[in-house]
């Protein structure tokens, strides 16, 4: 489960994206990533789906 503080930070970043007029999922995701990395978060791609597809 995600800690409440992390969830609040993500929600705030989504709200900031919407305030900036972004609605498309890719645009919102990019804005959220920018907002979170600006405050020190480290983001890494989820490769577990790639591994499962390769194994199949």
MDTraj code that builds the backbone (N, CA, C; nanometers):
import mdtraj as md
import numpy as np

residues = "UNK UNK UNK UNK UNK UNK UNK UNK UNK UNK UNK UNK UNK UNK UNK UNK UNK UNK UNK UNK UNK UNK UNK UNK UNK UNK UNK UNK UNK UNK UNK UNK UNK UNK UNK UNK UNK UNK UNK UNK UNK UNK UNK UNK UNK UNK UNK UNK UNK UNK UNK UNK UNK UNK UNK UNK".split()
xyz = np.array([
    [0.0839, -0.1179, 0.0000],
    [0.0000, 0.0000, 0.0000],
    [0.0890, 0.1250, 0.0000],
    [0.0416, 0.2277, -0.0637],
    [0.1175, 0.3517, -0.0759],
    [0.0954, 0.4404, 0.0482],
    [0.2020, 0.4962, 0.1046],
    [0.1862, 0.5872, 0.2192],
    [0.1000, 0.7082, 0.1821],
    [0.0262, 0.7584, 0.2799],
    [-0.0633, 0.8718, 0.2567],
    [0.0101, 0.9931, 0.1999],
    [0.1302, 1.0200, 0.2475],
    [0.2058, 1.1362, 0.1998],
    [0.2417, 1.1216, 0.0522],
    [0.2757, 1.0012, 0.0106],
    [0.3090, 0.9778, -0.1302],
    [0.1860, 0.9954, -0.2175],
    [0.0745, 0.9427, -0.1736],
    [-0.0499, 0.9573, -0.2483],
    [-0.0892, 1.1041, -0.2593],
    [-0.0733, 1.1790, -0.1526],
    [-0.1051, 1.3218, -0.1547],
    [-0.0149, 1.3972, -0.2526],
    [0.1121, 1.3601, -0.2587],
    [0.2046, 1.4266, -0.3508],
    [0.1656, 1.3980, -0.4958],
    [0.1265, 1.2764, -0.5244],
    [0.0860, 1.2406, -0.6606],
    [-0.0428, 1.3122, -0.6974],
    [-0.1383, 1.3157, -0.6065],
    [-0.2643, 1.3863, -0.6335],
    [-0.2394, 1.5344, -0.6591],
    [-0.1512, 1.5955, -0.5812],
    [-0.1193, 1.7369, -0.6003],
    [-0.0549, 1.7597, -0.7370],
    [0.0298, 1.6681, -0.7791],
    [0.0945, 1.6818, -0.9094],
    [-0.0075, 1.6671, -1.0226],
    [-0.1034, 1.5766, -1.0072],
    [-0.2091, 1.5621, -1.1082],
    [-0.2935, 1.6889, -1.1125],
    [-0.3262, 1.7421, -0.9978],
    [-0.4047, 1.8662, -0.9930],
    [-0.3284, 1.9804, -1.0604],
    [-0.1978, 1.9877, -1.0375],
    [-0.1165, 2.0914, -1.1020],
    [-0.1196, 2.0752, -1.2532],
    [-0.1163, 1.9535, -1.3000],
    [-0.1236, 1.9285, -1.4446],
    [-0.2569, 1.9773, -1.4999],
    [-0.3646, 1.9472, -1.4293],
    [-0.4967, 1.9892, -1.4756],
    [-0.5104, 2.1415, -1.4733],
    [-0.4565, 2.2053, -1.3708],
    [-0.4596, 2.3519, -1.3632],
    [-0.3842, 2.4131, -1.4812],
    [-0.2801, 2.3444, -1.5245],
    [-0.2016, 2.3918, -1.6394],
    [-0.2649, 2.3548, -1.7724],
    [-0.3880, 2.3015, -1.7685],
    [-0.4612, 2.2719, -1.8904],
    [-0.4301, 2.1383, -1.9540],
    [-0.3575, 2.0534, -1.8846],
    [-0.3230, 1.9224, -1.9407],
    [-0.4311, 1.8215, -1.9043],
    [-0.4794, 1.7485, -2.0025],
    [-0.5829, 1.6480, -1.9789],
    [-0.5448, 1.5113, -2.0347],
    [-0.4677, 1.5083, -2.1421],
    [-0.4276, 1.3807, -2.2027],
    [-0.3395, 1.3034, -2.1038],
    [-0.3612, 1.1733, -2.0972],
    [-0.2904, 1.0900, -1.9999],
    [-0.1386, 1.1027, -2.0099],
    [-0.0849, 1.1021, -2.1317],
    [0.0606, 1.1130, -2.1480],
    [0.1119, 1.2471, -2.0981],
    [0.0370, 1.3538, -2.1255],
    [0.0781, 1.4870, -2.0807],
    [0.0742, 1.4982, -1.9286],
    [-0.0320, 1.4442, -1.8684],
    [-0.0436, 1.4472, -1.7222],
    [0.0683, 1.3649, -1.6597],
    [0.0967, 1.2479, -1.7156],
    [0.2031, 1.1626, -1.6619],
    [0.3380, 1.2329, -1.6674],
    [0.3653, 1.3004, -1.7782],
    [0.4921, 1.3726, -1.7913],
    [0.5002, 1.4853, -1.6888],
    [0.3906, 1.5562, -1.6697],
    [0.3885, 1.6654, -1.5714],
    [0.4079, 1.6113, -1.4300],
    [0.3406, 1.5013, -1.3982],
    [0.3551, 1.4397, -1.2660],
    [0.5004, 1.3977, -1.2438],
    [0.5602, 1.3355, -1.3426],
    [0.7008, 1.2949, -1.3300],
    [0.7901, 1.4163, -1.3067],
    [0.7660, 1.5241, -1.3807],
    [0.8454, 1.6464, -1.3626],
    [0.8273, 1.7033, -1.2225],
    [0.7010, 1.7090, -1.1762],
    [0.6730, 1.7636, -1.0427],
    [0.7418, 1.6809, -0.9338],
    [0.7334, 1.5492, -0.9453],
    [0.7899, 1.4630, -0.8411],
    [0.9420, 1.4627, -0.8420],
    [1.0027, 1.4610, -0.9596],
    [1.1494, 1.4640, -0.9629],
    [1.2018, 1.6001, -0.9181],
    [1.1233, 1.7051, -0.9383],
    [1.1658, 1.8388, -0.8939],
    [1.1775, 1.8471, -0.7420],
    [1.1016, 1.7635, -0.6706],
    [1.1095, 1.7656, -0.5245],
    [1.1921, 1.6495, -0.4697],
    [1.2670, 1.5827, -0.5585],
    [1.3634, 1.4841, -0.5111],
    [1.3250, 1.3378, -0.5252],
    [1.2101, 1.3091, -0.5822],
    [1.1732, 1.1694, -0.6019],
    [1.2608, 1.1098, -0.7104],
    [1.2901, 0.9809, -0.6984],
    [1.3598, 0.9070, -0.8022],
    [1.2588, 0.8127, -0.8643],
    [1.2397, 0.8246, -0.9935],
    [1.1429, 0.7409, -1.0647],
    [1.2171, 0.6437, -1.1543],
    [1.1682, 0.5209, -1.1571],
    [1.2282, 0.4183, -1.2432],
    [1.1165, 0.3458, -1.3162],
    [1.1419, 0.3053, -1.4386],
    [1.0379, 0.2334, -1.5128],
    [1.0096, 0.0972, -1.4499],
    [0.8843, 0.0544, -1.4604],
    [0.8450, -0.0777, -1.4121],
    [0.8733, -0.1780, -1.5222],
    [0.9770, -0.2564, -1.5046],
    [1.0162, -0.3530, -1.6069],
    [0.9571, -0.4906, -1.5813],
    [0.8805, -0.5069, -1.4746],
    [0.8262, -0.6403, -1.4440],
    [0.7322, -0.6888, -1.5527],
    [0.6581, -0.5998, -1.6168],
    [0.5702, -0.6406, -1.7281],
    [0.6530, -0.6847, -1.8473],
    [0.7641, -0.6178, -1.8717],
    [0.8507, -0.6562, -1.9833],
    [0.9088, -0.7954, -1.9594],
    [0.9498, -0.8234, -1.8360],
    [1.0061, -0.9527, -1.8024],
    [0.9032, -1.0647, -1.8204],
    [0.7786, -1.0401, -1.7809],
    [0.6735, -1.1405, -1.7919],
    [0.6431, -1.1693, -1.9392],
    [0.6420, -1.0655, -2.0215],
    [0.6142, -1.0835, -2.1635],
    [0.7276, -1.1609, -2.2320],
    [0.8493, -1.1352, -2.1900],
    [0.9646, -1.2033, -2.2486],
    [0.9643, -1.3517, -2.2105],
    [0.9226, -1.3805, -2.0872],
    [0.9228, -1.5178, -2.0393],
    [0.8135, -1.6018, -2.1052],
    [0.7092, -1.5379, -2.1554],
    [0.5951, -1.6131, -2.2128],
    [0.6217, -1.6673, -2.3489],
])
top = md.Topology()
chain = top.add_chain()
for i, resn in enumerate(residues, 1):
    res = top.add_residue(resn, chain, resSeq=i)
    for name in ("N", "CA", "C"):
        top.add_atom(name, md.element.get_by_symbol(name[0]), res)
traj = md.Trajectory(xyz[None], top)
